[in-house]
Amino acid sequence: MKQLLRKIALIGVVLSLLIPLIMAFLWVKYVREQEYLVSSDNTVKQPCEPSQFTIDTDDVGRMKITWETREACTGFILLGKSYADFSSLPYKVLSANGESPSTSHSVSLLKQDELSYRYVIVVSEGEWYGINGNPFQLR
């Protein structure tokens, strides 16, 4: 009977030491995997993903929207007066390059009716880019 109690006590001691070590190892592995996933989301860019996005206005009130892509891509912007405009047919403004692929894109909003739109989304090679894929507000 004493030997059985010793074996049970020994197994209990071994398990009480091993279980926290295994849990710590798995937790560290999980945290490292999550850190890798987060860092890879921020660094990996698609070839046509807009970067260096700027919005400038001049003294007359004209607005110029520019962005760049790593590879030559077609690009334009969609304008809407509300979020609901993007579910139907938003107002499309081509970049200065027209339909020609380029790495540098520029859109000028010159007309008063174009300047009345409040929401914009960049379309690059058919993909919509905004804040989490949603239009962002100009003003």
LUMFI-713938 format. One record per residue (C-alpha): residue number from 1; residue in three letters; x, y, z negated. Coordinates in steps of 0.25 Angstrom, whole numbers, m for minus. Last residue first. Example, Ala and Ser with C-alpha at 12.3 -4.5 7.8 and 13.67 -1.06 7.14 Angstrom:
2
<r nr="2" rest="SER" c1="55" c2="m4" c3="m29"/>
<r nr="1" rest="ALA" c1="49" c2="m18" c3="m31"/>
% end
This chain:
139
<r nr="139" rest="ARG" c1="m55" c2="267" c3="180"/>
<r nr="138" rest="LEU" c1="m50" c2="256" c3="189"/>
<r nr="137" rest="GLN" c1="m57" c2="244" c3="182"/>
<r nr="136" rest="PHE" c1="m53" c2="230" c3="184"/>
<r nr="135" rest="PRO" c1="m59" c2="219" c3="192"/>
<r nr="134" rest="ASN" c1="m58" c2="205" c3="186"/>
<r nr="133" rest="GLY" c1="m48" c2="194" c3="189"/>
<r nr="132" rest="ASN" c1="m43" c2="195" c3="175"/>
<r nr="131" rest="ILE" c1="m41" c2="210" c3="177"/>
<r nr="130" rest="GLY" c1="m40" c2="211" c3="192"/>
<r nr="129" rest="TYR" c1="m35" c2="202" c3="203"/>
<r nr="128" rest="TRP" c1="m44" c2="196" c3="214"/>
<r nr="127" rest="GLU" c1="m38" c2="185" c3="223"/>
<r nr="126" rest="GLY" c1="m40" c2="186" c3="238"/>
<r nr="125" rest="GLU" c1="m26" c2="189" c3="241"/>
<r nr="124" rest="SER" c1="m26" c2="200" c3="232"/>
<r nr="123" rest="VAL" c1="m39" c2="207" c3="227"/>
<r nr="122" rest="VAL" c1="m37" c2="218" c3="217"/>
<r nr="121" rest="ILE" c1="m49" c2="221" c3="208"/>
<r nr="120" rest="VAL" c1="m55" c2="235" c3="206"/>
<r nr="119" rest="TYR" c1="m66" c2="241" c3="197"/>
<r nr="118" rest="ARG" c1="m70" c2="256" c3="197"/>
<r nr="117" rest="TYR" c1="m75" c2="259" c3="211"/>
<r nr="116" rest="SER" c1="m77" c2="274" c3="213"/>
<r nr="115" rest="LEU" c1="m63" c2="276" c3="219"/>
<r nr="114" rest="GLU" c1="m68" c2="268" c3="231"/>
<r nr="113" rest="ASP" c1="m80" c2="277" c3="233"/>
<r nr="112" rest="GLN" c1="m71" c2="290" c3="232"/>
<r nr="111" rest="LYS" c1="m62" c2="284" c3="243"/>
<r nr="110" rest="LEU" c1="m47" c2="283" c3="242"/>
<r nr="109" rest="LEU" c1="m44" c2="270" c3="234"/>
<r nr="108" rest="SER" c1="m31" c2="266" c3="239"/>
<r nr="107" rest="VAL" c1="m26" c2="251" c3="238"/>
<r nr="106" rest="SER" c1="m12" c2="247" c3="238"/>
<r nr="105" rest="HIS" c1="m6" c2="233" c3="239"/>
<r nr="104" rest="SER" c1="9" c2="229" c3="239"/>
<r nr="103" rest="THR" c1="12" c2="214" c3="242"/>
<r nr="102" rest="SER" c1="5" c2="214" c3="256"/>
<r nr="101" rest="PRO" c1="m5" c2="206" c3="264"/>
<r nr="100" rest="SER" c1="m12" c2="213" c3="275"/>
<r nr="99" rest="GLU" c1="m27" c2="215" c3="272"/>
<r nr="98" rest="GLY" c1="m26" c2="230" c3="271"/>
<r nr="97" rest="ASN" c1="m12" c2="234" c3="267"/>
<r nr="96" rest="ALA" c1="m17" c2="247" c3="260"/>
<r nr="95" rest="SER" c1="m26" c2="238" c3="251"/>
<r nr="94" rest="LEU" c1="m40" c2="234" c3="254"/>
<r nr="93" rest="VAL" c1="m52" c2="240" c3="246"/>
<r nr="92" rest="LYS" c1="m64" c2="231" c3="244"/>
<r nr="91" rest="TYR" c1="m76" c2="236" c3="237"/>
<r nr="90" rest="PRO" c1="m83" c2="224" c3="229"/>
<r nr="89" rest="LEU" c1="m93" c2="214" c3="235"/>
<r nr="88" rest="SER" c1="m101" c2="207" c3="225"/>
<r nr="87" rest="SER" c1="m95" c2="201" c3="212"/>
<r nr="86" rest="PHE" c1="m84" c2="213" c3="212"/>
<r nr="85" rest="ASP" c1="m95" c2="224" c3="211"/>
<r nr="84" rest="ALA" c1="m100" c2="218" c3="198"/>
<r nr="83" rest="TYR" c1="m87" c2="222" c3="191"/>
<r nr="82" rest="SER" c1="m91" c2="237" c3="194"/>
<r nr="81" rest="LYS" c1="m88" c2="248" c3="204"/>
<r nr="80" rest="GLY" c1="m80" c2="238" c3="212"/>
<r nr="79" rest="LEU" c1="m67" c2="238" c3="220"/>
<r nr="78" rest="LEU" c1="m60" c2="227" c3="226"/>
<r nr="77" rest="ILE" c1="m45" c2="228" c3="229"/>
<r nr="76" rest="PHE" c1="m36" c2="223" c3="241"/>
<r nr="75" rest="GLY" c1="m25" c2="214" c3="243"/>
<r nr="74" rest="THR" c1="m18" c2="204" c3="253"/>
<r nr="73" rest="CYS" c1="m6" c2="198" c3="249"/>
<r nr="72" rest="ALA" c1="9" c2="199" c3="251"/>
<r nr="71" rest="GLU" c1="16" c2="192" c3="239"/>
<r nr="70" rest="ARG" c1="19" c2="197" c3="225"/>
<r nr="69" rest="THR" c1="7" c2="207" c3="225"/>
<r nr="68" rest="GLU" c1="7" c2="222" c3="223"/>
<r nr="67" rest="TRP" c1="m4" c2="232" c3="218"/>
<r nr="66" rest="THR" c1="m9" c2="245" c3="221"/>
<r nr="65" rest="ILE" c1="m22" c2="253" c3="219"/>
<r nr="64" rest="LYS" c1="m22" c2="268" c3="223"/>
<r nr="63" rest="MET" c1="m33" c2="277" c3="219"/>
<r nr="62" rest="ARG" c1="m37" c2="290" c3="225"/>
<r nr="61" rest="GLY" c1="m41" c2="301" c3="215"/>
<r nr="60" rest="VAL" c1="m35" c2="313" c3="222"/>
<r nr="59" rest="ASP" c1="m24" c2="314" c3="212"/>
<r nr="58" rest="ASP" c1="m19" c2="300" c3="214"/>
<r nr="57" rest="THR" c1="m24" c2="287" c3="207"/>
<r nr="56" rest="ASP" c1="m15" c2="275" c3="205"/>
<r nr="55" rest="ILE" c1="m19" c2="260" c3="202"/>
<r nr="54" rest="THR" c1="m7" c2="250" c3="201"/>
<r nr="53" rest="PHE" c1="m6" c2="235" c3="201"/>
<r nr="52" rest="GLN" c1="8" c2="230" c3="200"/>
<r nr="51" rest="SER" c1="3" c2="216" c3="203"/>
<r nr="50" rest="PRO" c1="m7" c2="209" c3="211"/>
<r nr="49" rest="GLU" c1="m7" c2="194" c3="212"/>
<r nr="48" rest="CYS" c1="m4" c2="190" c3="226"/>
<r nr="47" rest="PRO" c1="7" c2="180" c3="224"/>
<r nr="46" rest="GLN" c1="1" c2="175" c3="211"/>
<r nr="45" rest="LYS" c1="8" c2="180" c3="198"/>
<r nr="44" rest="VAL" c1="14" c2="170" c3="187"/>
<r nr="43" rest="THR" c1="19" c2="179" c3="176"/>
<r nr="42" rest="ASN" c1="6" c2="181" c3="167"/>
<r nr="41" rest="ASP" c1="0" c2="168" c3="168"/>
<r nr="40" rest="SER" c1="13" c2="161" c3="167"/>
<r nr="39" rest="SER" c1="15" c2="168" c3="153"/>
<r nr="38" rest="VAL" c1="1" c2="163" c3="148"/>
<r nr="37" rest="LEU" c1="3" c2="149" c3="152"/>
<r nr="36" rest="TYR" c1="17" c2="148" c3="147"/>
<r nr="35" rest="GLU" c1="13" c2="154" c3="133"/>
<r nr="34" rest="GLN" c1="1" c2="144" c3="133"/>
<r nr="33" rest="GLU" c1="11" c2="132" c3="136"/>
<r nr="32" rest="ARG" c1="20" c2="137" c3="125"/>
<r nr="31" rest="VAL" c1="9" c2="138" c3="115"/>
<r nr="30" rest="TYR" c1="4" c2="124" c3="118"/>
<r nr="29" rest="LYS" c1="19" c2="118" c3="116"/>
<r nr="28" rest="VAL" c1="21" c2="125" c3="103"/>
<r nr="27" rest="TRP" c1="7" c2="120" c3="98"/>
<r nr="26" rest="LEU" c1="11" c2="106" c3="103"/>
<r nr="25" rest="PHE" c1="24" c2="106" c3="95"/>
<r nr="24" rest="ALA" c1="17" c2="112" c3="83"/>
<r nr="23" rest="MET" c1="6" c2="101" c3="83"/>
<r nr="22" rest="ILE" c1="17" c2="90" c3="85"/>
<r nr="21" rest="LEU" c1="25" c2="95" c3="73"/>
<r nr="20" rest="PRO" c1="12" c2="97" c3="64"/>
<r nr="19" rest="ILE" c1="8" c2="83" c3="67"/>
<r nr="18" rest="LEU" c1="22" c2="77" c3="65"/>
<r nr="17" rest="LEU" c1="24" c2="81" c3="50"/>
<r nr="16" rest="SER" c1="10" c2="77" c3="45"/>
<r nr="15" rest="LEU" c1="11" c2="65" c3="53"/>
<r nr="14" rest="VAL" c1="24" c2="60" c3="47"/>
<r nr="13" rest="VAL" c1="19" c2="63" c3="33"/>
<r nr="12" rest="GLY" c1="6" c2="56" c3="35"/>
<r nr="11" rest="ILE" c1="13" c2="44" c3="42"/>
<r nr="10" rest="LEU" c1="22" c2="43" c3="30"/>
<r nr="9" rest="ALA" c1="11" c2="44" c3="20"/>
<r nr="8" rest="ILE" c1="3" c2="33" c3="27"/>
<r nr="7" rest="LYS" c1="16" c2="24" c3="28"/>
<r nr="6" rest="ARG" c1="18" c2="27" c3="13"/>
<r nr="5" rest="LEU" c1="4" c2="23" c3="9"/>
<r nr="4" rest="LEU" c1="5" c2="10" c3="17"/>
<r nr="3" rest="GLN" c1="18" c2="7" c3="10"/>
<r nr="2" rest="LYS" c1="11" c2="9" c3="m3"/>
<r nr="1" rest="MET" c1="0" c2="0" c3="0"/>
% end
